[in-house]
Amino acid sequence: MEKGQPLQTMVVGSYPQPDWLIDREKLRSFVPRTRVPELWRIPERWLEQAQDDATIVAIRDMERAGVDIISDGEIRRESYSNRFSNALAGVERGKEGKLTFDNAGRTVTAAVPLFSGPVRRSAPVEVRDVSFLRAHTDRTIKITLPGPFTMSEQSELGYHADREALAMELADAVNAEVRDLFAAGADIVQLDEPWMQRFPERAKRYGVKVLNRALEGINGITAVHVCFGYAAVVPNKPSRYSFLTELELSVVDQVSIEAAQPRLDLAVLRDLPSKLMIVGVLNLGDKNIETPEIVAARIEAALKHIPADRLALAPDCGMKYLQRDVAFGKLKAMVEGARVVRKRLGI
């Protein structure tokens, strides 16, 4: 992304996977933390080819919508985090961990990775994804990767003394992956850290330290996404973050937040003056497609607190739970809304 170019549009990461590729009905019932191969409708023999074809469809949709910065839609993933975390050495093979936590007021027990040994990235995980994306578009590209804090929270401890120790080892694995993603052609690498908001007290103690460790020595544009959870999973959201402004002390270049669905108090944008802010202007909890004017109004609300050259625009979160026609319509509205505001500003 060119420095100073204002109001660029991008996706946060995911785009709806086709129904012929994955069982979207089952996928709506939970967010996988371990690998769940039975979700895929295509036999393993042809699965990679089918995922490649679906990825091209996602890329073309984003291009047709006019999005400036695109991803691969995370088409090859069952969830944003499980593919990377379960590929690491240190995860107990053939045995799932358990994690009990509160989700929107109800207690949930989920299958999660069990780390029974030291964490190590033994091989690249998403490098082929970046290479494939780079080969199929000439636009600026972004790839997403689960952040070390969130992965540590989405796990059962077996070997490590505490979650901070696990998070620091995960940060080293992420660092190695980020280096390879930039070498493979990524323009922006985004770390997803939604569980910093879920567990803000631990995030306040060591979240920035872990994030900085993951990005230590990295040359390339980096982003972090912090949100309240998928709209399909968390329908009621607060209007303020419990952990966000602390990221001003991190080395990350861009901070991505959701704002449309929770009707966020955008005054918080003033508290991260060194960051380019990626603000959510599409409400993914609303299946209706926004008009460009609605999007423009959300952009102008953000511009009351931040200059245009430090503002980028995105959906609130990943779009994987939307119907594809709705997701495409919302992206077009975002692009057109940004065009309306640029015209009003004369930029």
N, C-alpha and C positions, 0 to 999 in steps of 0.2 A: 504494500500500500504506500503510495507516495506521501511523504510527510507534508502535512498542511492541507492536503486535499480534503475538503469538508463533506460531511454528510454522506459518506460512502455506505452502501448497503451490504449486508453479509448475512449468512446463516450462522447460527450458534453451533450447529453440528449435524444433527440428524434430519432426515427427510423420510416421508412414509415409504416403507418397503412394500412392494407389490404383494397382493394376496396370493398370487401363484408361487411366490418365493417362500413366504413364511406364514405360519398360522397366526394371523393378527388377532383373532379372537382370544386365543390362549395367551398371547403376548400382553393383551390388555389386563389380564388378571393379576400380573405380578411383574416386577422388574428383576430380571435374572441377575444373580450375583455369581453363581457357578455356571459352568457351561451346560446348555440345555439343547443338545443337538436334535432332539425330536421335534423342536419347533419348526425346523426347516422342512418344506414340502418336497424338496428336490433330493434324490438319492445322492449320497456322498460322492459318487463317481463323477457326477456332473455339477456338483454344487458350486465349485469355484467359478466355472464358466457361467452359470446362471447368475451368480452374484456380480460378476463382471458386467453382464448385460444389463442387470438392474441398476448398477452404478452408472452406466452410460445414460440410462433413462433419467436418473436423478440429476446428473450433470446438465443434460439438455434442458430439463425443466427449469433449472436455476438460470441457465443462460437465456432461455426464452422469456423468462420473467424479467430479465434485465438486471439481475443481482450482480453487484460489482465483484464481490469476493465470495467464492463458493467452496464447498467441501465435497467430499465423496458421498455425503448423505449418511455415512456410517451404515451403509447397506449391508456390509458383511458381519455386522455385530448383532448379537442377541440383546445386548444392552451397551450403554456407553462405557462401562467399566469392566465387565466380566472377561472380555476377550484378552485384554492385556494382563490383568491381575492373575488370571489362571494360567497364563503362559510362563510365569516366573518360576525359577527354581526356588524351593523353600515351601511351595504349596504341597500339601499332602495329596498324593495321587490316589484316586479311588476312595477317598473319604471326605465327606463334606463336614464343614463346621456349622454351628448354629449361632444365630444372633437374634436376641429379642429386643425390640425397641418399640417406641410409640410412633404410630403413623396416623396423623390426623385424628387423634383422640382415641385410637384403638390399638391394642397391643398386638404386635405382629412378630411371629418367629419365622425367620427366613434361613434358607440354606446359603451359606457363604463359604469362601475359601478358608481353609484351615492352614495357617502358616506354622509348620512343624520344624522348620530349620531356617538357617540364614537366607535372606532374600538375595537373589542374583538374577540378572537378565542374561540368560545364556545365548540368546539369539535375538535379532530384530523381530518385532511383532507387526508393525504397521508400515514398514518401509515399502513393501510392494504396493500398499494402498496409495501412498504418495506418488510413487512412480507411475502408477496407472492413471491417477488423477492428472498428473502433470502431462502425460501423453495424450490426454483427451480434452484438454481445454487450454486456450491461450490466455485465460484470465488469471488474476491473482487468486492463489489457492490457500486454503486453510485446512489443517488437519487437527483433529482433537485427540486428546489423550487423557485418561483419568489421572487426577492429581494424587500425590502420595498421601495427603491427609485423609481424603475421602476413601481411598483404598484401605487405609489402616483401620478406619471406622467400620468398613463393610467386611470385616474379617473376624475370625475367632482366633484369639491368641493361644498358641500352643508352645512356642519356643521363646518368644520375646517376653521380657520382663513387664513391658507396658506398651501402650499404643504409640507413645512418642518414639520409643526405640524402633518399633516396626516402621513407623512413618519415615524415620531417617534412612533406614535401609531401602525402603521403597523409593525415596527421593533419589538415591544413587542410581537405581534401575531406571527411573524416569529420565534422569539426566543423560544417561547413555543412549536412551531411545530418542530423546529430543535432538541430540547431536546428529544421529543418523537420519532423522526426518528432514532436517535442514539440508544435509548433504544430498538427500534424494530429490530435493527440489521444492520443498515446502517454503512458502513465503511467510506464513504465520503458523505458529504452533500454539494451540490453546489447551490449557490444562483445565479440566472440569473439577471444581471443588464445591459442589453443593452442600456437602456435609459439614463444611465450615460453618454454615448457617444453622444446621441441625444441632451441632454441638459447639456453640460459640465460646464457652468458657475454656475448653481445651484449645480451640482455635486461637483464642487470645493469648494462651500461654506459649504455644509453639507453632502455630499455623504459619506465620510469616517466616520463621526460621526454616521450617520444612520446605516451603515454597522456594525460598532463596537457595536452599541446597539443591533442589531439583533443577534450578536454572543457573547454577554457578558456572561461569565461564562460557555461557551460551552466546553465540553471535547470531542474531536473527530476531525478528519481531515476535514477542511472546505475549500471550493473553491468558487471563484466568476468568472462568465463568463461575459465578456464585448465584444460586437461585434458591427458591423455596420448594422446588420439586416440580415434577411434571404436573400440568393442569389436570390430566386424566386421573392422577393419583391423589393430588392435594388440591381440592377445589377451593378451600377457604384459606386465604393467605394474609399475613399482616402487612401493614403499609410501611413498615420500617424494617431494616435489617438489624440483626443483633450482632453481626460481624461483617464489617465492610470497610469502614474508614481506616482500619488498621492496615489495609493493603497499600496505603500510601507509602508505607515504609518498606515495601517489597521491591524487588528489582524488576518485576513484570512491567511491560510497556502499556498493556491495555487491560481494562477491567470491564467485564461483561456482566450486566445485571438485568433482571426482569423488572419491569415497571408498569406495563399496561394492565395486566390482570389484577395485581395487588393495589393498583392506583398508588404507587409509591410516592412518598414525599420526596420530590426531586431536589429539594434543597441540599440533600446529601451529596450531590454532584460537586458542590463547592469544597467538600472536604477531601477530595482526591485531586489536587491541583496539578500534579505532575503526570497524571495518567490520561491517555485517550480513553474516553468512556464509551462503551458500546451499550446503548440503552434499548431495552425491549420496547417496541412500538406496536407489536401484534399480540393481542390477547388470545392465547391458545386454549383458554377455557371457554371461548365463545366460538361456536361452529359457524356463525355468520361471518362473511368476509367483510372486513372493514372497507369503507370508502377511502379514496385518497385523501379527502378532506379530514376524516377522522384521524388518519395517520399524521397528516400535516399538523393538526392541532396538538398531537402528542409530541411531535418534534419541537414545535414552537414552545411548548411548556418546558421542555428540557433546555432550550436556548435562553430561557430567562436566568439560568444558573451557570451556563457553560458556553464558551464561544464555539462557533460552528467548526473551527478547525481542530477542536478536541472532541468532537461528537461523531460517532458512527451509529448506525441503525441496524437492528436485528429483530427477529422474533424474540419473545420473552425467553424461550428455551428451545430445546430440540422439538421438531415437528412430527416425530415418528407416530404419534397416536392419532393424528388427524387423517381424514380421508384425503387422498392425493389431490382431488380437484379443489378441495378447500385450501389445502396447503399452497397449491400453486396460485390460487386467487389471492390469498393473503400476501404472498411474496410480490405479486404484481402491484397490489395496493401499496405495499411498502415502497417499492421503487417509484411509483407514480406520486405518492405523498412526498417523498424526498425531492422529486422534480418540482413539485408545486412550491416547496419551501425555498429551494435554490432560486427559482424564478423570482419569488418575492424579495429575496435578499440580494438579487442581482449577482449571483455567483455561479 
